[in-house]
Amino acid sequence: MYNDDKDLQQLKKRIAELARKSYEHNIYTYIGFLSMAEQDAFYSIEQEIRGIPYVMFGGNEDCERQMLRFGSAESLGYEEEFPIACLSVKPLIEKFADELSHRDFLGALMNLGIDRSTVGDIFLQGKNAYLFCTNNIAPFIMENLDRVKHTNVRCVAEDAAICVPSKEPETVKVTVSSERADAVASKVYHMSRNQSLLLFREKRIYINGRVNENNSYLLKKGDIVSVRGYGRFIYYGCEYETKKGKLSVLAGVYG
């Protein structure tokens, strides 16, 4: 995981190397699951490797952590699936299981000593969890992940399309003074404008995968806004203007 500026610079160098390797050797190259900050680091050097096709994918359309792949069927002449596995983590005896959080499952995984980049998003369904990880690390996790907090668990491979289907976001309507990102985010997540502004200053707002410090940015229809610690929504646009000059806007909020 890349935690500081030095690490992010190393990540950028690694990304550039993989892009060149894909182009020079006509092969697909991959870099493990990237956080939002790490994805932003990639976008900051996107122009340096322009012309080399890439795709980001995390296991399904709802994933925030994404694996980066260079190469395409058009440029290489063949297709190749992302090396991503889906695993279920379920209590051995559900009625005796703890109420487990995302943090509990992630902590159990990190206690195995694996690199954070090998694990993507974790989705909770009741007392079960479904996680995306690299194909290479999947056998190790299935063999060694047998306990989460005080709950004994079993871990097996699953079909992601069946167990973790993409979900449609919940449509919400809010009234705002303008389509500024801080105004919409504060209404969607029921926070004050000052709280929203602080999130921008702390670089916790991402719009279309890129960190955004401009709280006065005017959202456009289709923009995807990720607010670290709160969630993610897609902006559907303005529905109408009220008699008092306010805007009624729609957003699709992901659970």
Backbone bond lengths (Angstrom), bond angles and torsions (degrees), N, CA, C in turn:
res aa  C-N    CA-C-N  psi(-1)  N-CA   C-N-CA  omega(-1)  CA-C   N-CA-C  phi
1 M - - - 1.462 - - 1.524 108.71 -
2 Y 1.314 117.79 144.07 1.451 123.13 -173.90 1.528 108.44 -105.22
3 N 1.334 116.56 106.57 1.455 120.69 -168.77 1.520 114.80 -101.73
4 D 1.332 119.50 -20.08 1.451 119.76 -176.80 1.524 109.60 -136.75
5 D 1.333 115.52 -179.48 1.462 119.91 -176.11 1.524 112.28 -60.70
6 K 1.336 116.32 -38.86 1.467 119.24 179.87 1.522 110.43 -63.33
7 D 1.326 116.13 -43.32 1.459 120.09 178.58 1.522 111.28 -63.44
8 L 1.332 116.38 -40.71 1.463 120.09 -179.34 1.529 110.89 -66.10
9 Q 1.327 116.68 -35.11 1.465 119.67 176.14 1.524 110.51 -64.97
10 Q 1.327 116.81 -38.96 1.466 120.47 176.38 1.518 110.68 -65.10
11 L 1.334 115.96 -38.81 1.460 119.81 177.52 1.521 111.00 -62.15
12 K 1.319 117.42 -44.80 1.461 121.06 179.40 1.530 110.71 -59.62
13 K 1.322 115.88 -41.79 1.468 120.21 179.12 1.522 110.06 -63.42
14 R 1.328 116.34 -42.64 1.462 121.06 -179.70 1.528 110.62 -64.58
15 I 1.316 116.48 -42.02 1.466 120.66 179.10 1.525 110.54 -61.49
16 A 1.334 116.77 -45.64 1.465 120.76 179.66 1.526 111.31 -61.27
17 E 1.339 116.35 -39.08 1.466 120.47 178.85 1.526 111.16 -64.08
18 L 1.332 116.38 -42.17 1.458 120.11 -179.46 1.526 111.51 -68.25
19 A 1.322 116.16 -36.64 1.461 119.99 177.55 1.530 110.06 -62.29
20 R 1.323 116.36 -46.48 1.465 120.38 179.30 1.535 111.33 -64.11
21 K 1.329 116.60 -39.23 1.464 120.99 -179.91 1.523 110.46 -62.45
22 S 1.333 116.14 -42.16 1.464 120.24 178.22 1.522 110.23 -61.38
23 Y 1.319 116.13 -44.84 1.464 121.39 -176.78 1.532 111.51 -68.81
24 E 1.335 116.87 -43.78 1.456 120.88 -174.16 1.527 113.11 -76.40
25 H 1.344 117.03 -30.38 1.469 120.07 -175.25 1.528 113.13 -108.65
26 N 1.343 116.05 1.43 1.468 121.03 179.28 1.526 112.15 54.10
27 I 1.319 115.15 50.73 1.466 121.08 178.54 1.534 108.67 -135.99
28 Y 1.321 115.09 160.98 1.455 119.69 171.99 1.531 108.64 -78.41
29 T 1.317 116.27 139.19 1.461 120.82 173.17 1.526 108.32 -128.17
30 Y 1.321 115.30 151.17 1.457 120.69 -173.37 1.530 110.53 -133.01
31 I 1.314 114.86 152.02 1.457 120.46 167.19 1.516 106.32 -130.69
32 G 1.350 115.96 141.57 1.463 122.14 -170.10 1.516 114.41 -57.94
33 F 1.326 115.40 -179.50 1.462 122.04 -175.41 1.529 111.25 -57.39
34 L 1.323 115.49 126.15 1.457 122.29 -177.33 1.518 110.75 -105.71
35 S 1.330 115.95 138.74 1.459 121.19 173.33 1.524 108.80 -73.87
36 M 1.337 116.40 175.09 1.458 119.55 178.42 1.527 111.09 -61.25
37 A 1.330 117.41 -41.56 1.467 120.46 179.47 1.523 110.84 -64.11
38 E 1.318 116.97 -37.40 1.458 121.11 179.62 1.526 111.43 -72.30
39 Q 1.316 116.58 -35.79 1.461 119.48 174.09 1.525 110.60 -63.68
40 D 1.323 116.07 -39.46 1.464 120.06 177.70 1.529 110.76 -62.78
41 A 1.334 116.61 -36.74 1.467 120.12 177.20 1.529 109.93 -61.50
42 F 1.327 116.84 -39.93 1.463 120.09 176.80 1.522 110.98 -62.48
43 Y 1.333 116.61 -47.28 1.469 119.70 -177.83 1.529 111.16 -61.44
44 S 1.338 116.95 -26.94 1.468 119.67 -178.85 1.523 111.95 -70.20
45 I 1.337 117.50 -19.00 1.475 120.21 178.42 1.526 111.52 -115.19
46 E 1.323 115.78 12.17 1.466 120.05 -176.03 1.524 112.32 -56.16
47 Q 1.328 117.04 -39.03 1.462 120.14 -178.63 1.522 112.30 -67.69
48 E 1.325 117.32 -26.55 1.462 120.87 -179.48 1.525 111.61 -69.29
49 I 1.326 117.88 -24.08 1.455 120.98 -178.05 1.531 110.45 -120.36
50 R 1.320 115.07 27.59 1.467 118.88 -179.23 1.530 110.01 -61.12
51 G 1.307 114.43 148.12 1.458 120.24 -177.78 1.512 113.50 95.27
52 I 1.333 116.78 -14.59 1.464 120.52 177.78 1.528 106.98 -100.03
53 P 1.327 118.92 113.18 1.471 120.49 -174.79 1.522 111.93 -66.21
54 Y 1.325 115.00 147.73 1.468 119.88 178.73 1.527 109.26 -147.52
55 V 1.309 115.02 160.80 1.466 122.55 175.42 1.518 107.40 -141.81
56 M 1.333 116.21 144.07 1.460 120.92 171.49 1.526 108.71 -113.10
57 F 1.328 116.02 137.35 1.464 120.87 -178.87 1.521 108.27 -155.64
58 G 1.335 115.60 140.42 1.460 118.81 -177.01 1.510 115.20 -114.93
59 G 1.339 118.20 -1.11 1.450 121.06 -177.32 1.511 111.16 129.72
60 N 1.341 116.15 -38.94 1.460 121.83 167.59 1.525 108.63 -154.09
61 E 1.310 117.12 179.52 1.463 121.26 -171.98 1.518 113.34 -70.07
62 D 1.343 117.89 -16.55 1.461 121.15 -177.15 1.525 113.45 -90.09
63 C 1.322 117.55 -5.00 1.465 120.35 -173.73 1.529 111.69 -74.14
64 E 1.321 114.58 137.94 1.461 120.27 176.61 1.516 110.74 -90.99
65 R 1.328 116.99 -45.03 1.461 120.23 175.37 1.527 107.77 -74.71
66 Q 1.326 116.46 130.36 1.461 120.57 -171.52 1.528 111.29 -129.24
67 M 1.318 114.85 141.50 1.463 121.08 172.06 1.529 107.52 -88.10
68 L 1.318 116.42 140.64 1.465 122.12 -179.03 1.521 109.36 -104.01
69 R 1.341 115.49 128.06 1.471 120.98 178.78 1.516 109.59 -123.91
70 F 1.319 116.11 131.90 1.462 121.64 172.47 1.519 109.10 -100.29
71 G 1.335 114.72 141.79 1.453 121.12 -177.98 1.517 110.48 109.94
72 S 1.334 115.58 157.60 1.459 120.93 178.75 1.517 108.74 -150.41
73 A 1.339 115.39 162.85 1.464 119.61 178.29 1.522 110.71 -61.87
74 E 1.328 116.61 -35.09 1.461 120.71 -179.36 1.524 111.42 -67.13
75 S 1.340 116.95 -40.63 1.469 119.82 -176.33 1.525 112.84 -83.85
76 L 1.329 117.61 -28.54 1.462 120.48 -174.70 1.525 113.37 -105.19
77 G 1.333 116.62 -18.54 1.453 119.33 177.88 1.522 114.66 87.63
78 Y 1.316 117.68 3.95 1.466 120.78 176.58 1.521 108.94 -153.17
79 E 1.329 116.08 160.05 1.458 121.73 179.73 1.521 109.63 -105.56
80 E 1.307 116.15 152.81 1.457 121.24 178.60 1.525 108.58 -146.80
81 E 1.315 116.87 131.48 1.458 120.67 -179.87 1.518 110.97 -72.95
82 F 1.319 115.02 151.63 1.457 119.87 174.46 1.534 108.96 -64.31
83 P 1.328 117.94 139.26 1.474 120.82 -179.63 1.533 110.84 -79.63
84 I 1.333 115.08 64.21 1.460 121.52 -175.93 1.523 109.44 -119.52
85 A 1.328 115.64 131.21 1.464 122.12 176.69 1.522 109.31 -110.92
86 C 1.342 115.64 152.85 1.456 121.51 174.56 1.528 107.82 -114.45
87 L 1.331 116.64 126.78 1.458 121.68 -179.85 1.524 109.96 -120.28
88 S 1.330 116.00 142.87 1.463 120.06 171.81 1.521 108.78 -101.25
89 V 1.320 115.77 143.80 1.462 122.02 176.19 1.527 106.40 -123.86
90 K 1.343 116.21 110.69 1.458 120.60 -173.52 1.528 110.73 -127.02
91 P 1.341 117.05 143.84 1.473 120.05 177.09 1.523 110.53 -62.31
92 L 1.331 116.50 144.86 1.451 120.20 175.81 1.526 110.20 -65.66
93 I 1.330 115.82 -40.23 1.468 121.22 177.06 1.525 106.81 -129.60
94 E 1.321 116.81 101.96 1.463 120.70 -170.55 1.521 113.45 -60.62
95 K 1.332 118.50 -38.48 1.469 119.76 -174.82 1.531 112.55 -67.82
96 F 1.326 117.70 -19.36 1.458 121.06 178.14 1.534 112.16 -101.42
97 A 1.311 116.50 5.14 1.471 120.31 -175.56 1.517 111.54 -77.24
98 D 1.335 116.29 148.14 1.459 122.11 172.99 1.526 109.55 -68.70
99 E 1.328 115.65 161.15 1.462 120.71 167.77 1.524 106.39 -79.56
100 L 1.302 116.43 105.28 1.459 121.00 -171.30 1.521 111.39 -101.04
101 S 1.325 115.55 140.71 1.464 122.32 -179.58 1.521 110.47 -103.13
102 H 1.329 114.75 170.64 1.463 120.79 174.40 1.527 109.74 -55.51
103 R 1.330 116.18 -41.93 1.467 120.76 -179.40 1.529 111.19 -61.62
104 D 1.336 116.94 -37.19 1.469 120.42 179.93 1.530 111.01 -63.93
105 F 1.325 116.35 -45.97 1.465 119.70 -179.04 1.531 110.74 -66.99
106 L 1.328 116.65 -43.35 1.462 119.48 179.70 1.526 110.53 -64.08
107 G 1.334 117.13 -41.59 1.461 120.54 178.88 1.521 112.08 -60.91
108 A 1.333 116.46 -40.89 1.463 120.04 178.71 1.527 110.73 -63.73
109 L 1.310 116.77 -38.83 1.464 120.56 178.16 1.520 111.37 -66.33
110 M 1.340 116.56 -45.42 1.459 119.84 -178.88 1.528 111.82 -66.91
111 N 1.331 116.66 -28.09 1.466 120.24 177.11 1.522 112.49 -67.83
112 L 1.330 116.43 -14.14 1.462 120.05 175.51 1.526 111.53 -77.80
113 G 1.335 115.84 -8.63 1.467 120.02 178.45 1.510 114.40 83.74
114 I 1.341 117.30 17.77 1.456 119.58 -179.44 1.521 110.60 -89.08
115 D 1.319 116.04 159.23 1.463 121.18 -179.68 1.520 109.99 -76.10
116 R 1.339 116.30 139.70 1.470 120.54 -178.31 1.516 111.78 -59.65
117 S 1.327 117.93 -29.41 1.465 120.59 -177.21 1.522 112.85 -70.19
118 T 1.336 117.59 -10.63 1.462 120.59 179.18 1.522 112.32 -87.53
119 V 1.339 116.89 -6.84 1.463 121.33 -177.45 1.517 109.72 -121.64
120 G 1.318 115.50 129.70 1.453 120.84 178.34 1.512 112.11 -94.78
121 D 1.316 117.30 -138.98 1.460 121.57 -177.61 1.527 111.27 -74.76
122 I 1.333 114.13 152.98 1.461 122.63 176.68 1.527 107.23 -120.66
123 F 1.318 116.91 124.34 1.460 121.83 -179.78 1.523 109.48 -111.19
124 L 1.318 117.01 131.20 1.456 121.79 179.59 1.524 109.97 -97.17
125 Q 1.328 115.64 136.98 1.463 122.63 173.87 1.529 106.96 -136.33
126 G 1.342 115.56 97.66 1.456 119.51 -173.98 1.514 109.61 65.44
127 K 1.317 117.01 -126.42 1.462 121.24 178.76 1.526 111.97 -95.33
128 N 1.311 116.33 5.79 1.460 121.17 178.21 1.532 110.19 -100.95
129 A 1.315 115.02 158.33 1.463 120.51 174.51 1.522 108.79 -132.22
130 Y 1.318 115.35 146.74 1.462 122.08 174.30 1.519 106.74 -123.71
131 L 1.304 116.19 129.23 1.464 119.86 -176.16 1.514 110.71 -129.45
132 F 1.323 114.11 150.03 1.453 120.99 173.78 1.523 108.62 -102.35
133 C 1.313 116.26 139.55 1.463 121.11 179.76 1.529 108.51 -150.00
134 T 1.310 116.25 171.76 1.459 119.42 177.85 1.525 109.72 -72.88
135 N 1.335 116.19 150.73 1.458 120.00 177.93 1.523 112.07 -56.91
136 N 1.329 116.46 -35.91 1.465 120.17 -176.32 1.521 112.63 -66.59
137 I 1.324 117.36 -36.39 1.467 120.11 -175.52 1.525 111.76 -88.59
138 A 1.329 118.02 -15.59 1.468 121.30 -175.24 1.532 113.43 -55.82
139 P 1.346 120.51 -48.00 1.473 119.49 -179.88 1.526 112.59 -60.57
140 F 1.326 117.29 -37.59 1.464 120.86 179.33 1.524 110.75 -64.66
141 I 1.332 116.74 -43.43 1.466 120.21 179.34 1.523 110.20 -64.12
142 M 1.327 117.58 -45.30 1.470 120.31 -178.67 1.528 111.53 -62.32
143 E 1.318 117.29 -32.88 1.460 120.79 -178.74 1.520 112.45 -79.69
144 N 1.340 116.87 -31.61 1.460 119.21 -169.94 1.526 115.96 -110.37
145 L 1.323 118.34 -19.47 1.461 119.55 -179.70 1.531 108.99 -84.59
146 D 1.336 115.98 96.30 1.466 120.20 -177.81 1.528 112.50 -123.04
147 R 1.339 116.93 3.08 1.459 119.63 -178.23 1.523 110.16 -153.74
148 V 1.306 116.07 132.69 1.457 122.23 173.82 1.524 107.15 -126.06
149 K 1.324 115.57 116.24 1.462 121.67 -173.75 1.532 107.92 58.95
150 H 1.343 119.36 -116.75 1.465 120.97 178.64 1.521 112.06 -106.07
151 T 1.325 116.98 11.94 1.461 121.97 -174.45 1.523 111.55 -105.69
152 N 1.323 116.21 126.18 1.456 120.60 174.32 1.525 108.98 -76.19
153 V 1.337 116.36 133.83 1.456 120.86 -174.84 1.517 110.95 -131.35
154 R 1.319 114.78 163.55 1.467 121.50 170.42 1.519 107.69 -120.87
155 C 1.299 115.39 147.51 1.464 120.58 -174.53 1.521 108.53 -129.51
156 V 1.346 116.56 120.96 1.463 120.55 -177.47 1.522 109.97 -136.44
157 A 1.321 116.00 160.09 1.463 121.87 177.57 1.524 109.79 -75.96
158 E 1.327 116.00 143.85 1.456 121.94 -177.76 1.527 110.12 -135.39
159 D 1.327 115.55 167.22 1.459 122.52 172.99 1.525 107.03 -88.06
160 A 1.326 116.79 112.43 1.468 120.85 -175.39 1.519 112.04 -60.04
161 A 1.323 117.32 -36.97 1.461 120.45 -176.52 1.525 111.54 -63.26
162 I 1.343 116.30 -29.68 1.456 121.01 -179.25 1.525 110.91 -88.22
163 C 1.336 116.77 -45.91 1.470 121.46 -172.91 1.522 113.71 -83.63
164 V 1.327 116.89 -30.85 1.473 119.76 -177.96 1.526 108.52 -130.37
165 P 1.322 117.56 64.60 1.465 119.06 179.57 1.518 110.82 -67.35
166 S 1.316 116.21 148.33 1.464 120.05 176.88 1.519 109.42 -62.97
167 K 1.324 116.03 138.60 1.453 121.24 -178.18 1.524 110.79 -108.54
168 E 1.320 114.98 142.37 1.452 119.46 175.05 1.522 109.05 -73.99
169 P 1.331 118.35 136.49 1.465 119.89 178.63 1.523 111.17 -66.97
170 E 1.324 116.05 154.58 1.468 121.65 177.97 1.529 109.17 -82.28
171 T 1.311 116.85 123.88 1.460 120.89 -179.10 1.532 110.26 -77.38
172 V 1.335 115.77 126.90 1.459 121.24 176.97 1.524 108.76 -124.59
173 K 1.324 115.49 149.23 1.461 121.79 178.35 1.526 107.98 -115.08
174 V 1.328 117.30 128.61 1.464 121.49 177.72 1.522 108.97 -131.77
175 T 1.315 115.41 154.77 1.460 121.37 177.70 1.518 109.15 -107.14
176 V 1.323 116.38 124.94 1.464 121.57 -175.44 1.520 109.91 -131.35
177 S 1.327 115.12 162.90 1.461 119.90 178.87 1.517 111.82 -78.67
178 S 1.349 116.43 -26.16 1.466 121.23 178.72 1.520 108.29 -159.65
179 E 1.329 115.97 175.12 1.465 120.61 179.29 1.532 111.82 -88.97
180 R 1.330 116.60 19.41 1.459 120.17 176.09 1.526 110.00 -60.98
181 A 1.323 115.39 144.13 1.460 120.19 -176.24 1.522 111.85 -60.19
182 D 1.354 117.47 -39.71 1.465 118.74 -178.65 1.520 111.41 -67.99
183 A 1.323 117.35 -35.44 1.456 121.03 179.88 1.523 111.05 -66.55
184 V 1.328 116.61 -46.10 1.456 120.34 -178.05 1.533 110.87 -68.95
185 A 1.341 116.82 -44.98 1.466 120.10 -179.03 1.526 111.53 -61.20
186 S 1.338 116.88 -40.35 1.462 119.70 -178.77 1.521 111.26 -65.07
187 K 1.324 117.40 -36.76 1.463 120.76 179.57 1.534 111.16 -74.57
188 V 1.304 116.99 -42.17 1.465 120.41 -178.77 1.520 110.75 -61.29
189 Y 1.343 116.72 -39.93 1.461 120.20 -175.56 1.531 113.10 -106.30
190 H 1.335 116.73 14.72 1.475 122.11 172.81 1.526 112.29 54.02
191 M 1.312 115.36 51.62 1.465 120.72 177.77 1.521 108.85 -125.64
192 S 1.334 116.08 164.93 1.455 120.23 177.52 1.519 110.17 -75.28
193 R 1.330 115.76 161.18 1.473 118.74 177.49 1.521 110.15 -63.33
194 N 1.334 118.11 -33.80 1.465 121.12 178.70 1.528 110.73 -64.50
195 Q 1.337 115.78 -40.81 1.466 118.90 176.44 1.519 110.61 -63.24
196 S 1.312 116.12 -42.91 1.461 120.92 178.66 1.525 110.76 -61.73
197 L 1.309 116.83 -44.19 1.464 121.57 179.69 1.522 111.12 -60.56
198 L 1.332 116.54 -39.48 1.463 120.65 179.69 1.524 110.99 -63.29
199 L 1.318 116.64 -37.19 1.461 120.35 178.79 1.526 111.01 -62.94
200 F 1.336 116.60 -38.13 1.463 119.70 176.45 1.527 110.33 -64.74
201 R 1.328 116.39 -44.33 1.464 120.27 -178.79 1.523 111.70 -64.26
202 E 1.338 116.29 -31.27 1.460 120.81 -179.54 1.529 112.43 -87.34
203 K 1.331 116.68 6.18 1.465 122.71 178.30 1.527 111.73 59.48
204 R 1.344 115.09 43.26 1.456 120.34 179.37 1.530 112.28 -107.64
205 I 1.329 115.93 7.26 1.466 120.98 178.24 1.528 109.03 -111.08
206 Y 1.318 115.41 127.27 1.463 121.06 177.57 1.524 108.57 -122.69
207 I 1.310 115.93 132.41 1.456 121.27 177.26 1.523 108.29 -119.75
208 N 1.315 115.05 118.41 1.474 121.98 -176.16 1.523 111.45 55.41
209 G 1.332 115.24 41.29 1.456 120.91 175.09 1.511 115.94 84.51
210 R 1.332 117.82 -4.63 1.457 121.33 -177.25 1.518 110.40 -113.17
211 V 1.329 116.89 137.07 1.454 119.59 177.86 1.526 108.72 -61.56
212 N 1.323 116.18 139.44 1.464 120.94 -177.09 1.519 109.35 -131.10
213 E 1.323 116.96 115.76 1.464 121.95 178.77 1.522 111.82 -99.15
214 N 1.327 116.92 -1.34 1.458 121.71 -178.02 1.524 109.39 -91.78
215 N 1.328 116.49 93.82 1.460 119.85 -176.21 1.523 112.69 -67.78
216 S 1.329 117.64 -16.48 1.470 120.37 179.29 1.534 112.00 -91.15
217 Y 1.328 116.64 5.73 1.471 121.04 177.23 1.523 109.15 -55.97
218 L 1.323 116.09 131.07 1.458 121.11 179.62 1.530 109.57 -88.43
219 L 1.313 115.77 117.96 1.454 120.50 -178.27 1.521 110.94 -66.20
220 K 1.312 114.63 144.94 1.460 121.58 175.99 1.524 108.88 -115.62
221 K 1.305 115.80 152.86 1.453 121.06 179.85 1.529 109.97 -55.10
222 G 1.334 116.04 127.78 1.458 120.79 -179.80 1.509 113.89 98.49
223 D 1.346 118.65 -11.65 1.457 120.85 177.47 1.535 109.98 -61.82
224 I 1.334 115.97 137.01 1.461 121.24 176.46 1.528 107.77 -107.09
225 V 1.318 115.95 121.52 1.460 122.35 -175.12 1.520 109.12 -111.48
226 S 1.327 117.08 121.65 1.466 122.66 176.21 1.522 108.29 -109.28
227 V 1.312 116.06 126.86 1.467 122.27 -179.76 1.518 107.00 -117.44
228 R 1.321 116.77 105.73 1.464 120.90 -175.94 1.516 110.29 -59.08
229 G 1.325 115.79 127.46 1.449 121.31 -178.90 1.510 113.50 94.67
230 Y 1.344 117.16 -10.57 1.463 121.03 -177.92 1.521 112.83 -123.54
231 G 1.322 117.47 -45.87 1.451 119.76 -178.71 1.510 112.21 145.05
232 R 1.312 114.95 -154.14 1.463 121.27 -172.74 1.521 108.69 -146.01
233 F 1.329 116.19 142.75 1.460 119.56 175.72 1.522 110.29 -144.40
234 I 1.327 114.79 157.00 1.455 121.18 174.74 1.526 107.50 -108.76
235 Y 1.315 115.84 133.74 1.464 120.62 -176.94 1.523 109.37 -87.02
236 Y 1.329 115.72 121.72 1.463 120.73 -178.01 1.527 112.95 -92.43
237 G 1.338 117.08 -14.28 1.452 119.40 177.34 1.521 113.52 108.33
238 C 1.333 113.67 179.28 1.465 121.38 -177.91 1.524 109.90 -83.60
239 E 1.332 115.51 132.13 1.463 120.55 178.73 1.528 110.89 -88.05
240 Y 1.351 116.40 -46.22 1.467 120.35 177.66 1.521 109.23 -167.03
241 E 1.324 115.75 165.74 1.466 122.19 175.53 1.523 109.07 -100.40
242 T 1.334 116.34 134.08 1.456 120.53 -178.59 1.534 110.24 -78.00
243 K 1.327 115.58 170.04 1.460 120.60 179.08 1.523 111.97 -63.06
244 K 1.333 116.55 -24.49 1.467 120.44 -179.68 1.528 112.21 -92.06
245 G 1.306 116.22 9.32 1.456 119.56 176.63 1.519 114.44 85.17
246 K 1.326 117.73 7.00 1.457 121.25 176.32 1.522 109.43 -83.88
247 L 1.326 116.39 165.66 1.458 121.44 179.79 1.525 109.85 -112.92
248 S 1.314 115.90 130.94 1.455 121.34 171.94 1.517 107.39 -94.16
249 V 1.331 116.55 115.08 1.462 120.36 -175.18 1.523 109.85 -120.77
250 L 1.326 114.94 158.44 1.452 121.28 -179.41 1.525 110.05 -116.47
251 A 1.333 115.73 143.19 1.455 121.49 176.06 1.513 108.85 -141.48
252 G 1.313 116.50 147.46 1.457 122.29 175.96 1.514 109.23 -103.24
253 V 1.320 116.88 112.19 1.465 122.17 -173.98 1.525 109.89 -98.11
254 Y 1.316 115.49 125.07 1.462 121.06 178.09 1.516 109.58 -82.50
255 G 1.351 115.51 138.51 1.450 120.30 -179.16 1.515 112.13 -73.96
